Amino acid sequence: MKNNLKVLIPGGTGFIGFHLCLFFIKKGWKVYSISKSKPKKNRKVNGVKYIFCDVSDKNKLRKKLADHYDYVINVSGYVDHSKKRSIMRSHYQGCKNLVDILKKKKLKKFIQIGSSIEYGKKKSPHKETNVKKFNTLSFYGNAKLASTLFLLSAFKKESFPVSILRLYLVFGPYQDDNRVIPYVINNSLDGKSFACSPGNQLRDFLYIEDVVNAIYKSIKSHKNDGEVINIGSQKPIKIRKLIIKIVNLIGKGKPNFCKIKIRSDEPIKLFPNISKAKKILNWTPKTNLIKGLKKTIKFYKQQFQD
């Protein structure tokens, strides 16, 4: 059964954006995606209205957006984190433009997808304390933090209905293979030897369905207005152990540890405390790591066979 709710998803052609588009189309919502380029063939969702525009170009963006959306879920941003000007323009200026254009249009909720890297040098497990200094160790982190601070100010000064979800590492089907889990899966399926770091980093991985569920709970709640909330599994794992698990599940693949150096600015421990998400959103992850990995491997195996 269809309804008239409209959701705008800046970044709807990316990995998380694709899964959000699919989720809301299945719910019968009117879904709008805005991005600079067309979706990949396997990420195109029937029924989605695709709008092509750079969110950092305010004048063009104003012309492209409709009069009214009920919800906005901002997962847009520049993919190449090495280009600092493009990062700041797409993440911070793009976010600011969306708010400036949409704030007078009676939004029910604006969900900003933040990043764990906003915590910078803070020790894990992270709690949602205020972070105001731009020492996040990366241009990407600084741009994400600038967006968060801008949005919290808009909430405080203008009651802008925003909630910020700080995601940790998300994985699942349709993810690009420049991320650690699809990289390991695809090389293992091919039986290849592949380069890895020593793998001492402790990271938090969350299956995409749990992320989508957290976002959905966020847009339906008012308890999280003006709040920053961590979204993760709260079950960190060493990268080395993760790689070995994937290789064992597939039954082949040869990780070559210590071939890649750990970056000097890379935190060794990065994982959240998610008690706030449990309390405010009544959300907990449903898919454990092994189950999520099995689902993801199955997807890439089908792609590999095709």
C-alpha positions in Angstrom: 0.0 0.0 0.0 1.4 3.4 -1.1 1.6 6.5 1.0 2.5 10.1 0.3 5.6 10.4 2.5 8.6 11.8 0.6 12.2 11.1 1.5 15.1 12.9 -0.1 18.4 11.0 0.0 21.5 13.1 -0.9 24.1 10.4 -1.9 21.4 7.9 -2.8 23.6 6.3 -5.5 26.3 5.2 -3.0 26.4 2.0 -0.9 24.4 3.1 2.1 22.2 5.4 -0.1 21.3 2.4 -2.4 20.1 0.3 0.6 18.1 3.3 1.9 16.4 3.8 -1.5 15.5 0.1 -1.7 14.2 0.1 1.9 11.9 3.1 1.4 10.7 2.0 -2.1 9.6 -1.3 -0.5 7.7 0.7 2.1 5.8 2.5 -0.6 7.4 5.9 0.0 8.2 8.5 -2.7 12.0 8.4 -2.9 14.3 11.0 -4.3 18.0 10.6 -4.7 20.4 13.4 -5.4 23.9 12.9 -6.6 26.5 14.1 -9.1 26.4 11.0 -11.2 24.1 8.1 -12.2 23.9 5.0 -10.1 25.9 1.9 -11.1 23.7 -0.6 -13.0 23.4 -2.9 -10.0 22.6 0.0 -7.7 19.7 1.5 -9.7 16.4 1.1 -7.8 13.1 1.1 -9.8 10.7 3.8 -8.6 13.4 6.2 -7.3 13.5 9.7 -8.9 17.1 10.4 -9.5 18.2 14.0 -9.5 21.7 14.9 -10.7 23.3 17.9 -9.1 26.4 18.8 -7.0 25.0 19.6 -3.6 27.8 22.1 -3.1 26.4 24.3 -5.9 23.7 26.1 -4.0 22.0 27.9 -7.0 21.7 24.7 -9.0 20.6 22.7 -6.0 17.8 25.2 -5.2 16.4 24.8 -8.7 16.6 20.9 -8.6 14.8 20.4 -5.3 11.1 20.1 -5.0 8.9 22.2 -2.8 8.5 19.7 -0.1 10.0 16.6 1.5 9.0 15.0 4.8 12.5 13.6 5.5 16.0 14.1 4.4 18.8 11.5 5.0 22.1 13.0 4.1 24.6 10.3 3.0 26.3 12.5 0.4 30.0 13.3 0.2 33.1 13.1 -1.9 34.5 9.6 -2.1 38.2 10.4 -2.6 39.3 11.5 0.9 42.7 12.8 -0.4 41.3 15.9 -2.1 40.7 18.3 0.8 38.9 21.1 -1.1 36.4 18.7 -2.6 35.9 17.0 0.7 35.0 20.3 2.5 32.8 21.4 -0.4 30.8 18.2 -0.7 30.5 17.3 3.0 30.3 20.7 4.8 29.1 23.2 2.1 26.7 20.6 0.6 25.2 20.0 4.1 24.9 23.7 4.7 23.2 24.3 1.3 20.7 21.5 2.0 19.7 23.0 5.3 19.6 26.6 4.0 17.3 25.6 1.2 15.1 23.1 3.1 14.7 24.7 6.5 11.7 26.7 5.5 9.9 23.8 4.0 8.6 22.2 7.2 10.7 19.1 7.3 9.8 16.4 9.8 13.4 15.3 10.2 16.9 15.8 8.8 19.2 12.8 9.4 22.9 13.6 9.0 25.1 10.6 8.6 28.2 11.4 10.5 31.4 9.4 11.1 33.3 7.8 14.0 36.4 9.7 12.8 34.9 12.9 14.2 36.1 11.8 17.6 39.7 12.2 16.5 42.1 11.2 19.3 39.5 10.4 21.9 39.9 7.0 23.5 37.5 4.2 22.6 34.9 3.2 23.4 33.5 6.6 22.3 30.7 8.2 24.1 28.7 11.0 22.5 30.5 13.9 24.3 30.8 17.2 22.5 33.7 17.4 20.1 34.6 21.0 19.1 38.2 20.9 18.2 39.2 20.1 14.6 41.8 17.5 15.5 40.1 14.5 13.8 43.4 13.5 12.1 41.9 13.9 8.6 40.3 16.5 6.3 37.3 14.1 6.0 36.9 14.0 9.7 37.1 17.8 10.0 34.5 18.3 7.3 32.2 15.8 9.0 32.7 17.5 12.3 32.1 21.0 10.8 28.8 19.7 9.5 27.8 18.3 12.9 28.6 21.6 14.7 26.7 23.6 12.0 23.6 21.3 12.4 23.6 21.4 16.2 23.8 25.2 16.0 20.8 25.2 13.6 18.9 23.0 16.0 19.7 25.3 19.0 19.1 28.6 17.2 16.2 27.7 14.8 14.8 24.4 16.2 15.9 22.7 13.0 14.8 19.0 13.3 18.1 17.3 13.0 19.6 14.1 14.3 23.2 13.1 13.7 24.1 9.4 13.5 27.8 8.6 13.8 28.4 5.4 11.9 31.3 3.1 12.4 32.3 0.6 9.7 29.4 -0.6 7.7 29.5 -3.6 5.4 27.2 -5.7 3.3 26.2 -6.5 -0.3 26.8 -3.9 -3.1 29.7 -2.3 -1.3 32.6 -1.1 -3.4 35.7 -3.3 -3.3 38.0 -0.6 -2.0 36.7 -1.4 1.5 38.3 -4.0 3.6 35.6 -6.7 3.7 34.8 -6.8 0.0 38.5 -6.5 -0.8 39.3 -9.6 1.3 36.2 -11.5 0.0 36.9 -10.9 -3.7 40.6 -11.8 -3.4 39.8 -14.9 -1.4 37.1 -16.0 -3.9 39.7 -15.7 -6.6 42.2 -17.7 -4.5 44.7 -14.9 -4.6 47.4 -13.8 -2.3 46.6 -10.2 -1.2 48.5 -7.5 0.7 47.3 -6.5 4.2 48.5 -4.4 7.1 49.7 -6.2 10.2 46.0 -6.1 11.2 46.4 -4.9 14.8 43.7 -2.2 14.4 40.6 -2.8 16.5 37.5 -1.9 14.5 33.7 -2.0 14.8 31.7 -3.5 11.9 28.0 -3.3 11.4 25.8 -5.0 8.8 24.0 -2.7 6.5 20.5 -3.9 7.4 21.1 -2.8 11.0 22.3 0.6 9.8 19.1 1.1 7.7 17.0 0.0 10.7 18.8 2.6 13.0 18.2 5.3 10.4 14.5 4.4 10.1 14.0 4.4 13.9 15.7 7.8 13.9 13.4 9.4 11.5 10.3 8.1 13.3 11.4 9.4 16.7 11.5 12.9 18.2 13.5 11.9 21.3 16.7 12.2 19.2 16.2 15.8 17.9 19.4 17.7 18.4 21.3 14.6 19.4 24.4 12.9 18.2 24.1 9.1 18.5 26.7 6.4 17.8 25.7 3.5 15.6 27.9 0.4 15.7 28.0 -3.1 17.0 29.9 -2.4 20.2 31.8 -5.7 19.4 35.1 -4.6 18.0 37.4 -7.1 16.3 41.1 -6.9 15.2 41.4 -6.6 11.4 43.7 -9.5 11.3 41.1 -11.8 13.0 38.4 -10.5 10.7 40.5 -11.3 7.6 41.2 -14.8 8.9 37.5 -15.4 9.6 36.6 -14.4 6.0 39.3 -16.6 4.5 38.1 -19.6 6.7 34.5 -19.0 5.7 35.4 -19.0 2.0 38.0 -21.8 2.3 40.7 -20.1 0.2 42.6 -16.9 -0.1 46.1 -16.0 1.1 46.4 -12.8 3.3 49.9 -11.4 3.2 50.1 -9.6 6.5 52.5 -6.7 7.1 52.8 -5.9 3.4 50.9 -2.6 3.9 52.0 -0.2 6.6 49.6 1.2 9.1 49.2 5.0 8.4 50.9 7.2 11.1 47.6 9.1 11.6 45.5 5.9 11.9 44.0 5.2 15.3 44.6 1.6 16.5 41.4 1.4 18.5 38.1 2.8 17.1 34.8 1.5 18.5 31.7 3.0 20.1 29.6 2.8 23.2 26.0 2.4 21.9 24.0 2.8 25.1 22.5 6.0 23.9 21.2 4.4 20.7 19.7 1.6 22.8 18.1 4.1 25.2 16.8 6.8 22.8 16.1 4.8 19.7 15.3 1.5 21.3 17.8 0.1 18.7 20.2 -2.8 18.9 22.0 -4.6 16.1 20.3 -7.9 15.1 22.9 -9.3 12.7 26.1 -10.7 14.3 29.4 -10.5 12.4 29.5 -14.1 11.2 25.9 -14.0 9.9 26.6 -10.7 8.2 29.8 -12.0 6.6 28.0 -15.1 5.3 25.3 -13.0 3.7 27.9 -10.7 2.2 30.1 -13.6 0.9 27.0 -15.2 -0.7 26.3 -11.9 -2.6 29.9 -11.5 -3.9 30.1 -15.2 -4.7 27.0 -14.8 -7.0 28.6 -11.7 -8.5 31.9 -13.6 -9.0 30.1 -16.5 -10.8 28.2 -14.1 -13.1 
